[in-house]
């Protein structure tokens, strides 16, 4: 889908645990502002998001569990579902103007790290039914 980017990642494992670099400056287009970093947790079958931002894009990286990030263009109805799981590190960028949601398709909690290009503004987030919770 136009504007959506999937950035391959790498997970570095050793005897102490693992490290997954979620987002590097080199991944970002020039001039994009810094907004906020946050962590999302979704229970099995639950969907988070289901909205569209008109003024900011967001990056998502699942670091625990597995799910699907669904993106819908409200203007055309075009839909894309992108698998996202901790065992296959990647960061997914969703530009402004596209509705999105993340749904947990696994048996345990889904944990995602997210970075938004702006601080949360309730007036910028419009509800959009991308996914309904399966719980």
N, C-alpha and C positions, 0 to 999 in steps of 0.2 A: 504494500500500500504506500502511496506517495508520502514521503517524509518519515516513515517509520524506519528506524535503523536497528539492526541487531549487531552488537559489537562482541566478537568472540572474546572469551576470557580464558583464564588459566587458574587452576587450583593447585596450590603447592602444599603437598602433604609431607609430613615427617613424623617422627615418634612423639612429638609434642602436640600434634593436631594438624590444622590446616590454615591456609591464608588464601583469600580470594580478593584480589584488587578489583573493586567494583567499577570505579570511574577514574580515569586519568585526564589531566588537562588536555593531553593530545587527542582525546576522544571528542572534545567539545568544539563546536564551530567558533570562530573568532567573534568576540564581542558579546557572547551570551552572559547574562548576569548570574550571580550566585544567589540562590534563594534559600532553600533549607534542605537538610538531610533528615530522613526519618526512617523508622522501621515499621513494617506492616506485618501483622500476624493474622492468619486466617485459619479457622478450624476446618477439619475435613468437610468438604462439600460446600463451604461458605464462599461467598463472593464479596470482594471489597472493591470499592470504586463506584462503578456504574454512574459515571458523570463525564462531563466534557469541560475543559478549561478553554476559554476564549483567548487568554493572554499569556499562557505559559505552557511549556512542554515539561515532561517528566521522564526520568530514567528509572528503570526497575531492574534489580538483580535478585533472583531467588538464591538465598544462601542456606536454606534448610527446607527440606521437603520437595514437593513437586506440584505444579499447577499449569494453568494456561493463562496467558495474557491475551485477552480479546480486545480488538480495536475495531471501531465502526466509524465510517464517515457518515455523519448525520445528513449531509447534503445528498449523498448518492445511495446510501444503504450498503455500500461495499463493506465487507467484513473480513477480518483476518484473525486467525487464532494461532498464537505462537507458543509452542511448548516451552516451559521454563522450569528447570529443576536444578537443584544444588549439584547434582552429579555431572551436569553439562554446563559449566560456568559461561554465562553470557550476560550482557547488559542490553536491555531493550529500551529504545527511545521512542516516546509517543509525543509527537508535536502538538502544539496548541490547535484546537479546532476538531480534534478526533476524540470521540467518546472511548472510554477504556474501562476495563475491569480485570481483576485477577481472581481466579477461582482455584481453590485447593482441590486437586484431583487425587490426592494421596490419602493415606490412612492416618497420618499424624499431622501436626501443625505445619503450615507453610510459613516460612519467615522470609521476608524480602526487605532489602535495603533500597530506599528510593531517594532520589535527589530531584528537587523541583527547581525550576528556573526563577521562581519567585516565592515569597512567603505566602502561606495560605490566605486566600481572600474568599470568604464565603460568597461574595457577589460574583466571583469569576467561575464558580463551579455550578453548572446546571445539571440536575439529575438526567440520566439517560439510561434506559434499561438494556444494558449490554448483556448481562447475565443475571439469572435469579439464583439465589442460594439453593443448594440441593439438600439443605438440612431442614 
